[in-house]
Amino acid sequence: MCEEFVLDNGLRVVAEHIPHFPSVSVGLWIGAGSMYETAEENGLSHFVEHMLFKSTQTRTTKEIAVEMDALGGQVNAFTSKECTCYYAKVIGEHLERAMDLLSDLLLHAKMEEEEFEKERGVILEEIAMCEDTPEDLVYDLLAEAHFGSHPLSRPILGTHDQIASVTRQALIDFRKKHYRPDNTVLAVAGQFDLDALKEMAHRYLGQWTPVQGDCGGVPEVEYAPCVKTKQKDIEQVHICLSYPGVGQDDAELYPLTVMNNLLGGGMSSRLFQRIREEMGAAYSVYSYPSAYTTCGTMTIYAGTSPETAQAVVDEIHKEIAALLRDGVTDEEFQMAKDQLKVSYVLGLESSSSRMSSIGRNMLLRGRAVDPQEIVRQIEAVTKEDVERIAAKTFAAPCAASAVGRGISGLKLV
């Protein structure tokens, strides 16, 4: 059972006490991600995340690194399309040390010019690394093909030209706009004392001053899919197909996820069995749904040789057509549903996964979702629901991307 309370400055706190866990995970979730960036701001959410691990008013960059190691658990951060999270997983007795460190990074980072320029170089190398990683590159191209000019089309890291030209003041302004208590959630799960946590939350975060104004909105998605490809002299062709999915609060997400499991979600799925096991045409082939606040996607990926690329694409479309034509068998439906339920439950067997679940949901949905509610939603899915969502999903036009050599004549859609 989760405890929820709000500090006077508007910062929300959600906490789940799990006494049999030896660890505790704490996360500060900020409503800052590439979806909330303008074209001129692209990559700033990720840049800010990097800068907050540099010096603060009381700690040098090296002291931060030493303290992170001294905690003995995990201290890190990530930026996604919809949020940025700074988190730590430690033993229960080190919760206050983790809170002290994370709040210091969040509230007192200096963001000095010298460190800014150093980190610019690090991020430019990270962007170059993505360019050299075709599976990452094909997903960035797919986002452009699927979302067009919408912010969701832009890479989380930003582009080389954007990061190379951005100013430190732009970073400071972006941080001020989005890093605010009413746009932040503190999430804690695992071994802790609730009264002590409340006192720590007020002491470390309660003095964070609220600001006027808002963080800006996000435009509606206008779906106009296209095909994006990039020639690269590599051994494999990396292929992605994408269809419109559903948002994270849409009840259709559960039938879509069950449908995904039987289509390409595991080793027994149709795509894996046909393309890898029967054809031997790909080592990696899978599908997955992505759900955002207002929309979602249903994506299929395959990595194959230039010689078999067209055959693999054609087979993916044949498997989709067979699903729509023949429907779902009772056996594969039940197996897909059971697999989804078990993987969800097993995925909650750590303090970090529980913290991530309640923190993300509180930030993006305004509430912590009870795991039993999710299980009930999965159990309620019928075979007819799965066939209906398959027909709806694959009736829409397909966006596609490909990276590799010899792809100029590849027909993806």
Backbone hydrogen bonds, N-H to C=O, Kabsch-Sander energy under -0.5 kcal/mol:
donor,donor_aa,acceptor,acceptor_aa,energy
3,E,15,A,-3.2
5,F,13,V,-2.1
7,L,11,L,-2.8
10,G,7,L,-2.2
12,R,184,T,-1.7
13,V,5,F,-2.9
14,V,186,L,-2.6
15,A,3,E,-2.6
16,E,188,V,-2.6
17,H,1,M,-0.6
17,H,15,A,-0.5
18,I,16,E,-0.6
18,I,190,G,-2.4
21,F,18,I,-1.9
24,V,90,V,-3.0
25,S,189,A,-2.9
26,V,88,A,-2.6
27,G,187,A,-2.8
28,L,86,Y,-2.9
29,W,27,G,-0.6
29,W,185,V,-3.2
30,I,28,L,-0.5
30,I,84,T,-3.2
31,G,183,N,-2.3
32,A,30,I,-2.3
34,S,80,S,-1.1
35,M,81,K,-3.1
36,Y,33,G,-1.8
37,E,34,S,-1.2
41,E,38,T,-0.7
42,N,38,T,-0.6
42,N,39,A,-0.7
44,L,41,E,-2.6
46,H,156,I,-0.5
47,F,43,G,-2.0
48,V,44,L,-2.8
49,E,45,S,-1.8
50,H,46,H,-1.8
51,M,47,F,-2.2
52,L,48,V,-1.8
53,F,50,H,-1.4
54,K,51,M,-1.8
56,T,59,R,-2.7
57,Q,108,H,-1.0
64,I,60,T,-2.2
65,A,61,T,-1.9
66,V,62,K,-2.8
67,E,63,E,-2.4
68,M,64,I,-2.3
69,D,65,A,-2.1
70,A,66,V,-2.5
71,L,67,E,-1.5
72,G,69,D,-1.2
74,Q,89,K,-2.2
76,N,87,Y,-2.3
78,F,85,C,-1.9
80,S,83,C,-3.1
84,T,30,I,-2.2
85,C,78,F,-2.5
86,Y,28,L,-2.1
87,Y,76,N,-2.7
88,A,26,V,-2.4
89,K,74,Q,-2.6
90,V,24,V,-2.6
92,G,22,P,-1.7
94,H,91,I,-2.3
95,L,92,G,-1.5
98,A,94,H,-2.1
99,M,95,L,-2.7
100,D,96,E,-2.7
101,L,97,R,-2.2
102,L,98,A,-2.8
103,S,99,M,-2.4
104,D,100,D,-1.7
105,L,101,L,-2.3
106,L,102,L,-2.3
107,L,103,S,-2.5
108,H,104,D,-2.5
109,A,105,L,-0.7
110,K,55,S,-2.7
111,M,55,S,-0.6
116,F,112,E,-2.6
117,E,113,E,-2.3
118,K,114,E,-1.9
119,E,115,E,-2.7
120,R,116,F,-2.0
121,G,117,E,-1.5
122,V,118,K,-1.6
123,I,119,E,-2.6
124,L,120,R,-2.4
125,E,121,G,-1.8
126,E,122,V,-1.8
127,I,123,I,-2.6
128,A,124,L,-2.1
129,M,125,E,-2.3
130,C,126,E,-1.9
131,E,127,I,-2.0
132,D,128,A,-1.4
133,T,130,C,-1.5
136,D,133,T,-1.1
137,L,133,T,-2.3
138,V,134,P,-2.6
139,Y,135,E,-0.8
140,D,136,D,-1.9
141,L,137,L,-2.3
142,L,138,V,-1.8
143,A,139,Y,-2.1
144,E,140,D,-1.6
145,A,141,L,-2.4
146,H,142,L,-2.7
147,F,143,A,-2.8
148,G,144,E,-1.6
150,H,147,F,-2.2
153,S,150,H,-2.5
154,R,151,P,-1.7
158,G,155,P,-0.8
163,I,159,T,-2.4
164,A,160,H,-2.5
165,S,161,D,-1.2
166,V,162,Q,-1.2
171,L,167,T,-1.4
172,I,168,R,-2.3
173,D,169,Q,-2.7
174,F,170,A,-2.2
175,R,171,L,-2.4
176,K,172,I,-2.3
177,K,173,D,-1.9
178,H,174,F,-2.1
179,Y,175,R,-2.9
180,R,178,H,-1.3
183,N,180,R,-1.9
184,T,181,P,-1.5
185,V,29,W,-2.3
186,L,12,R,-2.9
187,A,27,G,-2.8
187,A,185,V,-0.6
188,V,14,V,-2.0
189,A,25,S,-2.2
190,G,16,E,-2.1
191,Q,23,S,-2.4
192,F,190,G,-0.8
194,L,192,F,-0.5
197,L,193,D,-2.3
198,K,194,L,-2.5
199,E,195,D,-1.9
200,M,196,A,-2.4
201,A,197,L,-2.9
202,H,198,K,-2.0
203,R,199,E,-2.4
204,Y,200,M,-3.1
205,L,201,A,-1.9
206,G,201,A,-0.6
206,G,202,H,-1.1
208,W,205,L,-1.3
223,Y,221,V,-0.6
224,A,146,H,-0.6
224,A,222,E,-0.6
226,C,145,A,-1.2
228,K,400,A,-2.2
230,K,402,A,-2.0
232,K,404,G,-1.8
234,I,232,K,-2.1
237,V,304,T,-3.9
238,H,236,Q,-0.5
238,H,403,V,-3.0
239,I,237,V,-0.5
239,I,302,A,-2.9
240,C,401,S,-2.6
241,L,300,I,-2.4
242,S,399,A,-3.0
243,Y,298,M,-2.4
245,G,296,G,-2.6
248,Q,292,Y,-2.7
250,D,247,G,-1.5
253,L,250,D,-2.1
254,Y,251,A,-1.1
256,L,252,E,-2.2
257,T,253,L,-2.1
258,V,254,Y,-2.1
259,M,255,P,-2.6
260,N,256,L,-2.4
261,N,257,T,-1.9
262,L,258,V,-1.7
263,L,259,M,-1.8
264,G,260,N,-3.0
265,G,260,N,-1.1
265,G,261,N,-0.8
269,S,266,G,-1.1
270,R,262,L,-2.3
271,L,263,L,-2.9
273,Q,269,S,-2.5
274,R,270,R,-2.5
275,I,271,L,-2.5
276,R,271,L,-0.6
276,R,272,F,-1.4
277,E,272,F,-2.0
278,E,273,Q,-1.9
279,M,274,R,-2.1
280,G,276,R,-0.6
281,A,275,I,-2.6
283,Y,303,G,-0.7
284,S,303,G,-0.6
285,V,283,Y,-0.5
286,Y,301,Y,-2.1
287,S,264,G,-1.9
288,Y,299,T,-2.3
290,S,297,T,-2.6
292,Y,295,C,-3.2
297,T,290,S,-2.5
298,M,243,Y,-2.6
299,T,288,Y,-2.8
300,I,241,L,-2.8
301,Y,286,Y,-3.2
302,A,239,I,-2.1
303,G,284,S,-2.1
304,T,237,V,-2.3
308,T,305,S,-0.6
309,A,305,S,-0.9
312,V,308,T,-2.3
313,V,309,A,-2.4
314,D,310,Q,-2.7
315,E,311,A,-2.1
316,I,312,V,-2.2
317,H,313,V,-2.1
318,K,314,D,-2.0
319,E,315,E,-2.5
320,I,316,I,-2.1
321,A,317,H,-2.4
322,A,318,K,-2.5
323,L,319,E,-2.1
324,L,320,I,-2.2
325,R,321,A,-2.4
326,D,322,A,-3.0
327,G,323,L,-1.5
333,F,329,T,-2.1
334,Q,330,D,-2.3
335,M,331,E,-2.3
336,A,332,E,-2.5
337,K,333,F,-2.2
338,D,334,Q,-2.6
339,Q,335,M,-2.5
340,L,336,A,-2.0
341,K,337,K,-2.2
342,V,338,D,-2.6
343,S,339,Q,-2.5
344,Y,340,L,-2.0
345,V,341,K,-2.3
346,L,342,V,-2.9
347,G,343,S,-1.5
348,L,345,V,-1.5
349,E,346,L,-1.6
350,S,348,L,-0.5
354,R,350,S,-1.8
355,M,351,S,-2.5
356,S,352,S,-2.4
357,S,353,S,-2.0
358,I,354,R,-2.4
359,G,355,M,-2.6
360,R,356,S,-2.4
361,N,357,S,-2.0
362,M,358,I,-2.0
363,L,359,G,-2.3
364,L,360,R,-2.8
365,R,361,N,-2.5
366,G,361,N,-0.8
366,G,362,M,-0.7
367,R,361,N,-1.2
369,V,367,R,-0.5
373,E,370,D,-1.1
374,I,370,D,-1.4
375,V,371,P,-2.3
376,R,372,Q,-2.4
377,Q,373,E,-2.1
378,I,374,I,-2.2
379,E,375,V,-2.7
380,A,376,R,-1.6
381,V,378,I,-1.3
386,V,382,T,-1.8
387,E,383,K,-2.2
388,R,384,E,-2.2
389,I,385,D,-2.5
390,A,386,V,-2.0
391,A,387,E,-2.0
392,K,388,R,-2.2
393,T,389,I,-2.7
394,F,390,A,-2.5
395,A,391,A,-0.6
396,A,393,T,-1.0
399,A,242,S,-2.8
400,A,226,C,-2.0
401,S,240,C,-2.2
402,A,228,K,-1.5
403,V,238,H,-2.1
404,G,230,K,-1.9
410,L,407,I,-1.4
412,L,410,L,-0.8
